[in-house]
Amino acid sequence: MTLLVTGGAGFIGRNFVDRVRALHPETTVVVLDLLTYAGTGEAVAHFAADPGVVFVRGDVADPVAVEELFAAHRPARVVHFAAESHVDRSISEPSVFLRTNVLGTQVLLEAARRHGTQRVLMVSTDEVYGSLADGAPAFTEASPVQPRSPYSASKAAADHLCQAWVHTHGLDVVTTRCSNNYGPWQFPEKLIPVMIHKALDRAPLPVYGTGRNVRDWIHVIDHCDGILAALEHGRSGAVYNLGADCERTNLDIVRLILDILGRPHELIHFVADRPGHDWRYAIDATRARTELGWSPRRVLDDALAETVEWYVEHQDWWRPLVG
């Protein structure tokens, strides 16, 4: 079987490709990635070493390029990671997010429909649900979609397009919505790698507002396993939340990183809050656990320590990216 993975040179996509090749070596993986700032040449070299991976540099929002790829490789299934994903960037450059996340999804869905693709899996985010108050129940798949940033709005639009192609065209699409990921190969603009970088350099660690905003954390490999479970066993048109029941404040995460690295908490520097900063995310993954037989296996304290160690050992990869 040939599996197309869009955005496969990014953080979660790269981990997913490696996971597929390790668990299903009979599967040929075609990676489509434009290699913007978050997709590196190192990932391309990594894929080139595996004869079961074919890398194609291209734009998921370019209908000609996507049509050529489908015609050449005839993927039986598609996992769609390709997206701009940084909230701060979406505030300053929303048009880029709309093009990749919305138009790119529409182009991909149309190509899959034309070529008779068996299944498309849309990788979405818990941010489409909006923000939770302290003590409010965790998001379920029945929670209303109420995006509050340009990034989450673009992902919500893409999710709605997927549902439209299911109901209008009968295309088999499954959607997963995941909580915050951490692990190796995350581009150093997100909270955990930024704080590791700053702590290693004994530089001030910038924390938005009071640092009390809450996120629900999951290790990237647990997320990848959930995607694989949904790809194999999910119901067409269904949405599956993927989370690890691991709520922590941003300040808790930053302090834990400092403790792992033996740095003082005095390095924490509170800065002006992000515009429209969502207060809390929390995922109820009951449907994925019961229908897909999936559950996360990694514990945050141990897995975060492993992640910090990975960044310590791979400074040759991320330091050139931070300038």
Secondary structure in CASP SS format (residue, H / E / C, confidence):
PFRMAT SS
TARGET T0000
AUTHOR 0000-0000-0000
METHOD secondary structure of the structure
MODEL  1
M C 1.00
T E 1.00
L E 1.00
L E 1.00
V E 1.00
T E 1.00
G C 1.00
G C 1.00
A C 1.00
G C 1.00
F H 1.00
I H 1.00
G H 1.00
R H 1.00
N H 1.00
F H 1.00
V H 1.00
D H 1.00
R H 1.00
V H 1.00
R H 1.00
A H 1.00
L H 1.00
H C 1.00
P C 1.00
E C 1.00
T C 1.00
T E 1.00
V E 1.00
V E 1.00
V E 1.00
L E 1.00
D E 1.00
L C 1.00
L C 1.00
T C 1.00
Y C 1.00
A C 1.00
G C 1.00
T C 1.00
G H 1.00
E H 1.00
A H 1.00
V H 1.00
A H 1.00
H H 1.00
F H 1.00
A H 1.00
A C 1.00
D C 1.00
P C 1.00
G C 1.00
V E 1.00
V E 1.00
F E 1.00
V E 1.00
R E 1.00
G C 1.00
D C 1.00
V C 1.00
A C 1.00
D C 1.00
P H 1.00
V H 1.00
A H 1.00
V H 1.00
E H 1.00
E H 1.00
L H 1.00
F H 1.00
A H 1.00
A H 1.00
H H 1.00
R C 1.00
P C 1.00
A C 1.00
R E 1.00
V E 1.00
V E 1.00
H E 1.00
F C 1.00
A C 1.00
A C 1.00
E C 1.00
S C 1.00
H C 1.00
V H 1.00
D H 1.00
R H 1.00
S H 1.00
I H 1.00
S H 1.00
E C 1.00
P H 1.00
S H 1.00
V H 1.00
F H 1.00
L H 1.00
R H 1.00
T H 1.00
N H 1.00
V H 1.00
L H 1.00
G H 1.00
T H 1.00
Q H 1.00
V H 1.00
L H 1.00
L H 1.00
E H 1.00
A H 1.00
A H 1.00
R H 1.00
R H 1.00
H C 1.00
G C 1.00
T C 1.00
Q C 1.00
R E 1.00
V E 1.00
L E 1.00
M E 1.00
V E 1.00
S E 1.00
T E 1.00
D H 1.00
E H 1.00
V H 1.00
Y H 1.00
G C 1.00
S C 1.00
L C 1.00
A C 1.00
D C 1.00
G C 1.00
A C 1.00
P C 1.00
A C 1.00
F E 1.00
T C 1.00
E C 1.00
A C 1.00
S C 1.00
P C 1.00
V C 1.00
Q C 1.00
P C 1.00
R C 1.00
S C 1.00
P H 1.00
Y H 1.00
S H 1.00
A H 1.00
S H 1.00
K H 1.00
A H 1.00
A H 1.00
A H 1.00
D H 1.00
H H 1.00
L H 1.00
C H 1.00
Q H 1.00
A H 1.00
W H 1.00
V H 1.00
H H 1.00
T H 1.00
H H 1.00
G C 1.00
L C 1.00
D C 1.00
V E 1.00
V E 1.00
T E 1.00
T E 1.00
R E 1.00
C E 1.00
S C 1.00
N E 1.00
N E 1.00
Y E 1.00
G C 1.00
P C 1.00
W C 1.00
Q C 1.00
F C 1.00
P C 1.00
E C 1.00
K C 1.00
L H 1.00
I H 1.00
P H 1.00
V H 1.00
M H 1.00
I H 1.00
H H 1.00
K H 1.00
A H 1.00
L H 1.00
D C 1.00
R C 1.00
A C 1.00
P C 1.00
L E 1.00
P E 1.00
V E 1.00
Y E 1.00
G C 1.00
T C 1.00
G C 1.00
R C 1.00
N C 1.00
V E 1.00
R E 1.00
D E 1.00
W E 1.00
I E 1.00
H E 1.00
V H 1.00
I H 1.00
D H 1.00
H H 1.00
C H 1.00
D H 1.00
G H 1.00
I H 1.00
L H 1.00
A H 1.00
A H 1.00
L H 1.00
E H 1.00
H H 1.00
G C 1.00
R C 1.00
S C 1.00
G C 1.00
A C 1.00
V E 1.00
Y E 1.00
N E 1.00
L E 1.00
G C 1.00
A C 1.00
D C 1.00
C C 1.00
E E 1.00
R E 1.00
T E 1.00
N H 1.00
L H 1.00
D H 1.00
I H 1.00
V H 1.00
R H 1.00
L H 1.00
I H 1.00
L H 1.00
D H 1.00
I H 1.00
L H 1.00
G C 1.00
R C 1.00
P C 1.00
H H 1.00
E H 1.00
L H 1.00
I E 1.00
H E 1.00
F E 1.00
V E 1.00
A C 1.00
D C 1.00
R C 1.00
P C 1.00
G C 1.00
H C 1.00
D C 1.00
W C 1.00
R E 1.00
Y C 1.00
A C 1.00
I E 1.00
D C 1.00
A C 1.00
T H 1.00
R H 1.00
A H 1.00
R H 1.00
T H 1.00
E H 1.00
L H 1.00
G C 1.00
W C 1.00
S C 1.00
P C 1.00
R C 1.00
R C 1.00
V C 1.00
L H 1.00
D H 1.00
D H 1.00
A H 1.00
L H 1.00
A H 1.00
E H 1.00
T H 1.00
V H 1.00
E H 1.00
W H 1.00
Y H 1.00
V H 1.00
E H 1.00
H C 1.00
Q H 1.00
D H 1.00
W H 1.00
W H 1.00
R H 1.00
P H 1.00
L H 1.00
V H 1.00
G C 1.00
END
